[in-house]
Amino acid sequence: MSTRLLKILLSVLGLLVVAWIVARWASDTGDRTQPVSFGLPTDAEFEIDSVVIAFAGGNIRLVRGDGWTVNGFEAVAETGESLKRALDQARIGQLVSRNPSNHDRLGVTAGGRFVKVYLERDLEMSFIVGNQAQVFDQAYVRRPNEDAVYTLEGSLVDLVNRGVDDWREREILAASRDDIQRVEITHPDETFALVQGAAGWLVEPSGSAAASGAVANLLGQLAGLRALGFAASSVVDTLSWDSATAEVRVLGPGDVLLGELAFLRREGEGVGYYVRRAGSPVVYTVASYTGDQILKRQGDLATDAAP
């Protein structure tokens, strides 16, 4: 066989191999712009009753009641709207594979997030969200008992990958700065009050005028106080609130109680404070700076000037 004929045969063979690869790719991917609704009633109003997200090592249960809860804890107020909007706007980008042998690589097996959504009128839908796709806001997704894997586009990707604490309500004190008229601070060895008078803020019982900068810092941290996070369940039962670092009562016009908080300095596990509202088992965490600005001493706030 001549060298020229051998080159021709090799070229033809190469073209056949390329054609075979393209044909296999086309049969595996199919239509690359599939619409999807995940079983939601299209063009109709719907309400979500609950969402369960199961994954290796745990699960997240979002349940609608008088308000939304996550694993029994109070969830952020916008939970329902966020879920509904994410599901309504979810879209399939492209069909990635129909081959089950690719499921592990794409994360749409036991290592993924199995999402089950329960809707009103006994409707439900489920899907498995896997690894992040090549585009930042996309992930791989498939329906249970189906081999086809698609890319999932939209905010649903972020929502199903959140942890429990990401869903929880972090607001500790709802009062605004204008609501606060009196702050009572109790340390183990000292109790005093910061009171808004006609001529400005006063420190009781001394009656001294309060330093405006310290008052501004205290109220700035206390009003709308939000948590950095939450104490681990294993820690909550070990905390001794009888030896709290300080307690704070916040009152509004007419001495209406706006909030009653206990602060406990965190020891041996980083900086900051644990915070608990009176009558609530939830233990929040706040930064050291936040706690230090709120838990002032009388000497930190009072000036020598008379009101």
C-alpha positions in Angstrom: 0.0 0.0 0.0 1.4 3.4 -1.0 2.1 6.1 1.5 -0.5 8.4 -0.2 -3.2 5.7 0.0 -2.5 5.1 3.6 -2.8 8.8 4.4 -6.2 8.9 2.6 -7.5 5.9 4.6 -6.4 7.4 7.9 -8.1 10.7 7.0 -11.3 8.9 6.2 -11.1 6.9 9.4 -10.5 10.1 11.4 -13.6 11.7 9.9 -15.7 8.6 10.7 -14.5 8.7 14.4 -15.4 12.4 14.6 -18.9 11.8 13.1 -19.5 8.9 15.6 -18.5 11.2 18.5 -20.9 13.9 17.3 -23.7 11.5 16.8 -23.2 10.1 20.3 -23.1 13.6 21.8 -26.3 14.6 20.0 -28.1 11.4 21.1 -27.0 12.0 24.7 -27.9 15.7 24.9 -30.9 16.0 22.6 -32.9 19.2 22.8 -30.8 21.7 24.7 -33.5 24.3 25.5 -36.1 22.4 27.5 -38.7 24.4 29.5 -39.5 23.1 32.9 -42.0 23.8 35.7 -41.1 21.0 38.1 -44.7 20.0 38.2 -46.0 23.5 39.4 -49.4 24.5 38.2 -48.4 26.8 35.3 -49.9 30.3 35.0 -51.8 29.7 38.3 -51.7 30.9 41.8 -50.3 28.3 44.2 -49.3 28.1 47.9 -46.4 26.1 49.2 -47.2 24.1 52.4 -43.8 22.8 53.1 -40.4 22.0 51.6 -38.0 19.2 52.6 -34.4 19.3 51.5 -32.6 16.0 52.4 -28.8 15.6 52.0 -26.0 13.5 53.4 -25.9 14.0 57.2 -29.2 15.9 57.7 -32.2 17.6 56.3 -34.0 20.9 56.3 -37.7 21.1 56.8 -39.4 24.4 56.0 -43.1 24.5 57.1 -45.8 27.1 56.6 -48.0 27.8 59.6 -48.9 31.2 61.2 -45.3 31.9 60.1 -42.6 29.9 58.5 -40.4 27.6 60.5 -37.2 25.8 59.7 -36.5 22.6 61.6 -38.8 24.0 64.3 -37.1 27.4 64.6 -38.6 30.7 63.5 -37.7 31.3 59.8 -37.2 34.7 58.1 -40.4 36.4 57.2 -39.8 36.3 53.5 -39.3 32.5 53.3 -42.6 31.7 51.6 -42.2 34.4 49.0 -38.5 33.5 48.3 -39.5 29.8 47.8 -42.4 30.6 45.6 -40.5 33.1 43.4 -37.5 30.7 43.1 -39.7 27.8 42.0 -41.8 29.9 39.7 -38.7 31.3 37.9 -36.7 28.1 37.8 -35.6 27.1 34.3 -33.8 24.2 32.7 -30.9 25.3 30.6 -29.6 22.3 28.7 -29.8 18.6 28.7 -26.4 17.4 29.9 -26.6 13.7 29.9 -29.0 10.7 29.7 -26.4 8.3 30.8 -26.8 7.1 34.5 -23.1 6.5 34.8 -22.6 10.3 34.8 -24.9 10.8 37.8 -22.2 10.5 40.4 -19.9 12.9 38.6 -22.7 15.4 38.3 -23.7 15.0 41.9 -27.4 14.0 41.2 -27.3 10.9 43.4 -27.3 10.4 47.2 -24.6 13.0 47.5 -26.9 15.7 46.1 -29.8 17.5 47.6 -33.2 15.7 47.3 -35.9 18.4 47.3 -39.5 17.6 47.9 -42.1 20.4 47.7 -45.6 20.0 49.1 -48.2 22.3 47.6 -51.8 23.0 48.4 -54.5 20.8 46.8 -52.3 17.7 47.5 -49.9 18.6 44.7 -46.2 17.8 45.1 -43.0 17.7 43.2 -39.5 16.5 43.7 -36.1 16.8 42.2 -32.4 16.2 43.0 -30.0 19.2 42.8 -26.3 18.2 42.3 -23.0 19.9 41.7 -22.5 23.4 40.5 -22.4 23.6 36.7 -19.8 25.6 34.7 -21.9 28.8 35.0 -21.9 30.4 38.5 -25.6 30.4 39.1 -26.4 27.0 37.6 -26.4 23.4 39.0 -27.2 20.0 37.6 -30.6 18.6 38.3 -32.7 15.6 37.5 -36.0 14.1 38.6 -36.0 11.0 40.7 -36.4 7.8 38.7 -35.3 9.6 35.5 -31.9 9.4 33.9 -31.9 12.8 32.1 -29.7 15.5 33.8 -30.2 19.1 33.0 -28.7 22.4 34.2 -30.9 24.3 36.6 -30.9 28.1 36.3 -32.1 30.7 38.8 -32.2 31.5 42.5 -33.5 28.1 43.4 -29.8 26.8 43.1 -28.8 29.1 46.0 -31.9 28.4 48.1 -31.6 24.6 48.1 -27.9 24.8 49.1 -28.5 27.0 52.2 -27.9 25.6 55.7 -30.5 25.6 58.5 -29.1 28.8 60.1 -29.3 30.6 56.8 -33.1 30.2 56.9 -33.5 31.3 60.5 -34.7 34.7 61.7 -31.8 36.7 63.2 -33.6 39.7 64.5 -33.2 39.9 68.3 -34.8 43.3 69.0 -37.3 44.8 66.6 -37.4 48.2 68.2 -36.2 51.2 66.1 -34.0 53.9 67.6 -36.9 56.3 67.8 -38.9 53.7 69.8 -36.4 53.5 72.6 -37.1 55.8 75.5 -35.4 53.9 78.4 -32.6 51.3 78.6 -32.0 49.5 81.9 -28.6 47.8 82.3 -27.9 45.4 85.1 -24.4 44.2 85.7 -23.6 41.8 88.6 -22.4 44.8 90.7 -24.2 47.7 89.2 -27.7 48.7 87.9 -28.6 51.9 86.2 -30.8 53.3 83.5 -30.3 55.5 80.4 -33.4 57.7 80.1 -34.5 60.1 77.4 -35.6 63.3 79.1 -36.9 66.6 77.7 -33.4 68.0 77.5 -31.6 64.9 76.3 -30.5 61.5 77.6 -29.9 61.2 81.4 -28.2 58.5 83.5 -30.2 57.4 86.5 -30.0 57.3 89.5 -27.2 59.9 89.3 -29.2 62.3 87.2 -26.1 63.2 85.2 -26.4 64.0 81.5 -25.3 61.2 79.3 -22.4 61.5 76.9 -23.9 61.9 73.4 -21.3 59.8 71.6 -21.6 56.8 74.0 -25.4 57.0 73.8 -25.3 57.1 70.0 -23.1 54.0 69.9 -25.3 52.1 72.4 -28.5 52.9 70.6 -27.0 52.3 67.2 -26.1 48.8 68.2 -29.2 48.0 70.2 -31.9 49.2 67.8 -32.8 46.5 65.4 -30.2 44.2 66.9 -29.5 41.2 64.7 -27.5 38.0 65.4 -24.3 36.9 63.7 -25.4 33.3 64.2 -26.8 30.9 66.7 -25.3 28.8 69.5 -24.8 25.1 68.7 -27.4 22.8 70.2 -24.5 21.1 72.1 -23.6 24.4 73.7 -27.1 25.7 74.6 -27.7 23.3 77.5 -24.3 24.1 79.0 -24.8 27.8 79.4 -25.4 29.2 82.9 -27.7 32.3 82.5 -27.7 32.7 86.3 -24.2 34.2 85.9 -25.0 36.3 82.9 -22.5 39.1 82.0 -25.4 41.6 82.0 -29.1 42.0 81.4 -30.8 44.7 79.4 -34.4 45.9 79.4 -35.6 48.2 76.6 -38.7 50.3 77.1 -40.6 52.6 74.8 -43.2 55.4 75.3 -45.3 54.8 78.4 -42.7 52.3 79.7 -44.0 49.7 77.2 -41.5 46.8 77.3 -39.9 46.4 73.9 -37.4 43.7 74.8 -35.6 42.0 77.7 -32.2 40.5 76.9 -29.5 38.5 78.7 -25.9 38.7 77.5 -23.3 36.0 78.3 -19.7 36.5 77.2 -18.3 33.7 75.2 -15.4 32.0 76.8 -12.8 29.7 75.2 -14.4 29.5 71.7 -13.7 32.8 70.1 -15.0 36.3 70.8 -18.4 37.8 71.2 -21.5 37.2 73.4 -24.4 34.8 73.6 -27.7 36.6 73.8 -31.1 35.3 74.8 -34.5 37.0 74.8 -36.6 36.6 78.0 -38.9 33.6 77.7 -37.2 32.2 74.6 -35.0 29.2 74.3 -33.1 30.5 71.2 -29.5 31.5 71.9 -28.0 34.0 69.5 -24.4 35.2 69.0 -23.3 38.7 68.5 -19.9 40.3 67.9 -17.7 41.6 70.8 -17.9 45.1 69.5 -21.7 45.0 69.5 -22.0 43.6 73.0 -19.3 46.0 74.4 -21.2 49.0 73.0 -24.5 48.0 74.5 -23.2 46.8 77.9 -21.8 50.1 79.0 -21.0 51.0 82.7 -22.6 54.0 84.3 -19.2 55.7 84.3 -18.9 55.2 80.6 -22.2 57.1 79.9 -22.4 59.7 82.6 -20.8 63.2 82.2 -20.0 65.6 85.0 -22.4 68.1 83.6 -25.8 68.6 85.2 -28.8 68.2 82.9 
